Amino acid sequence: MNKLAEENKVEEEVTEEVEENKEAEAEVVEENQEDQIKILQDEVDKWKNDYYKVFADMENIKRRMQNEHANNLKFMMQGFIEQMLPIVDNFERSLAIENPNEEVANFLKGYEMIYKQIMTLLENQGVKVIEAEGKEFDPNFHQAVMTVSDENFKPGMVVEELQKGYMLKDRVIRASLVKVSE
């Protein structure tokens, strides 16, 4: 019986060892699973972070494109208007003729009608004349061509407008050329 008891004892020890190994393996598997879960969670967090960055970039691009589109619509006529301004200047010069004879006066009436139509058209597109004469010099709206001494004006005031300036909505498309008092 001694042998049988020894075999039972060995069998019990082997069973205990197997159970301990199973427990150790379960712990290792559990640790591996926890490590794997942590790795996967880190990867999920990275992907979420990347997604939010891309989403924010797309929103910024969308907003910028909308602003650019709005500005393009707002100022789409700027090139055409800039090309029209010399024509307007020439009309103003032709209308400035003093003491015309009767025949020229009739032509001037026609010119004046055309000039008024052009100015109405430009106003409808958002073009405004920049007021200059008698105003304080502002480099945002005026370009000083020369300075003069004139006691009728305080220093820094626009004495004379040499060429009209124009704005398209809130943008200066041509600054006024002016004489400024010293």
C-alpha positions in Angstrom: 0.0 0.0 0.0 2.9 2.1 0.4 3.4 2.2 -3.2 -0.2 3.1 -3.9 0.0 5.9 -1.2 3.2 7.1 -2.9 1.5 7.1 -6.3 -1.5 8.9 -4.9 0.8 11.4 -3.2 2.8 11.9 -6.5 -0.5 12.2 -8.4 -1.8 14.8 -5.9 1.5 16.7 -6.3 1.3 16.6 -10.1 -2.4 17.7 -9.9 -1.4 20.6 -7.6 1.4 21.5 -10.0 -0.9 21.3 -13.0 -3.4 23.5 -11.2 -0.7 26.0 -10.2 0.5 26.1 -13.8 -3.0 26.6 -15.0 -3.4 29.5 -12.5 -0.1 31.0 -13.6 -1.1 30.6 -17.3 -4.4 32.2 -16.5 -2.6 35.1 -14.9 -0.2 35.4 -17.9 -3.2 35.2 -20.3 -5.0 37.8 -18.2 -2.0 40.1 -18.2 -1.5 39.6 -21.9 -5.2 40.5 -22.4 -4.9 43.6 -20.3 -1.8 44.6 -22.2 -3.6 44.0 -25.5 -6.6 45.9 -24.3 -4.4 48.8 -23.3 -2.6 48.7 -26.7 -5.9 48.6 -28.5 -7.3 51.4 -26.4 -4.3 53.6 -27.1 -4.8 52.9 -30.8 -8.5 53.8 -30.6 -7.5 57.1 -28.8 -4.9 57.9 -31.5 -7.5 57.3 -34.3 -10.1 59.4 -32.4 -7.5 62.2 -32.0 -6.6 62.0 -35.7 -10.3 62.1 -36.7 -11.0 65.2 -34.6 -7.9 66.9 -36.2 -9.1 66.1 -39.7 -12.6 67.1 -38.9 -11.4 70.5 -37.5 -9.2 71.0 -40.6 -12.1 70.3 -42.9 -14.3 72.8 -41.0 -11.6 75.4 -41.2 -11.2 74.8 -45.0 -15.0 74.9 -45.4 -15.2 78.2 -43.5 -12.3 79.7 -45.5 -13.8 78.6 -48.8 -17.1 80.2 -47.9 -15.3 83.5 -47.0 -13.3 83.5 -50.2 -16.5 82.8 -52.2 -18.3 85.6 -50.5 -15.4 88.0 -51.2 -15.2 86.8 -54.8 -18.9 87.6 -55.2 -18.6 90.9 -53.4 -15.6 92.1 -55.5 -16.1 90.3 -58.8 -16.7 93.6 -60.6 -13.6 95.2 -59.3 -11.4 94.6 -62.4 -14.2 95.9 -64.7 -14.8 99.0 -62.5 -11.1 99.8 -62.4 -11.1 99.7 -66.2 -14.1 102.0 -66.2 -12.6 104.7 -64.0 -10.4 106.3 -66.7 -13.5 106.5 -68.9 -15.4 108.3 -66.1 -12.4 110.6 -65.7 -12.5 111.5 -69.4 -16.3 112.2 -69.2 -15.7 114.5 -66.3 -13.0 116.4 -68.2 -15.2 116.7 -71.2 -18.0 118.1 -69.0 -15.7 120.7 -67.5 -15.5 122.8 -70.6 -16.3 126.4 -69.8 -18.4 128.7 -72.0 -19.1 126.2 -74.8 -20.8 127.3 -78.0 -24.3 126.1 -78.7 -23.3 123.1 -80.8 -20.8 121.9 -78.1 -23.4 122.6 -75.4 -25.8 120.1 -77.1 -23.0 117.4 -77.2 -22.3 118.1 -73.5 -25.9 117.5 -72.6 -25.7 114.1 -74.2 -22.4 113.4 -72.5 -23.9 114.5 -69.2 -26.8 112.0 -69.6 -24.3 109.2 -70.4 -22.1 110.2 -67.5 -25.1 110.1 -65.1 -26.0 106.6 -66.4 -22.5 105.4 -65.9 -22.4 106.8 -62.4 -25.8 105.3 -61.5 -24.6 101.9 -62.8 -21.4 102.2 -60.7 -23.3 103.2 -57.6 -25.6 100.2 -58.1 -22.5 98.0 -58.0 -21.4 99.5 -54.7 -19.0 102.1 -56.0 -18.7 105.3 -54.0 -16.6 108.5 -54.6 -14.1 109.2 -51.8 -14.6 112.6 -50.4 -11.3 114.5 -50.3 -11.4 118.3 -50.7 -11.6 120.1 -47.4 -11.2 116.8 -45.4 -8.3 115.8 -43.2 -5.6 113.8 -45.1 -6.0 110.1 -44.6 -3.4 107.8 -46.2 -5.9 105.0 -46.4 -8.0 107.0 -48.8 -5.8 109.7 -50.2 -2.5 109.8 -52.0 -0.6 113.1 -51.5 1.0 114.2 -54.7 2.2 117.6 -53.4 2.1 119.9 -50.4 1.3 123.6 -50.5 1.3 126.4 -48.0 -2.2 127.8 -47.6 -3.3 129.8 -44.6 -7.0 129.0 -45.4 -6.4 125.4 -44.4 -5.0 123.8 -41.2 -1.9 121.6 -41.7 -2.7 118.1 -43.0 -5.9 119.1 -44.7 -6.7 118.3 -48.4 -6.5 121.6 -50.3 -7.4 120.3 -53.8 -8.4 117.0 -55.3 -6.4 116.3 -58.5 -8.1 113.0 -59.3 -11.1 111.4 -57.7 -10.7 108.3 -55.7 -13.3 105.4 -55.5 -14.3 102.7 -53.1 -16.0 99.4 -54.0 -18.1 98.5 -51.0 -15.5 98.7 -48.2 -12.4 98.4 -50.3 -10.4 101.3 -51.8 -10.0 100.6 -55.5 -8.3 103.9 -56.3 -7.0 106.5 -53.8 -7.7 110.2 -54.4 -4.7 112.1 -55.7 -4.6 115.3 -53.6 -2.6 118.4 -52.6 -2.2 118.7 -48.9 -1.5 121.8 -46.8 1.7 122.0 -44.8 
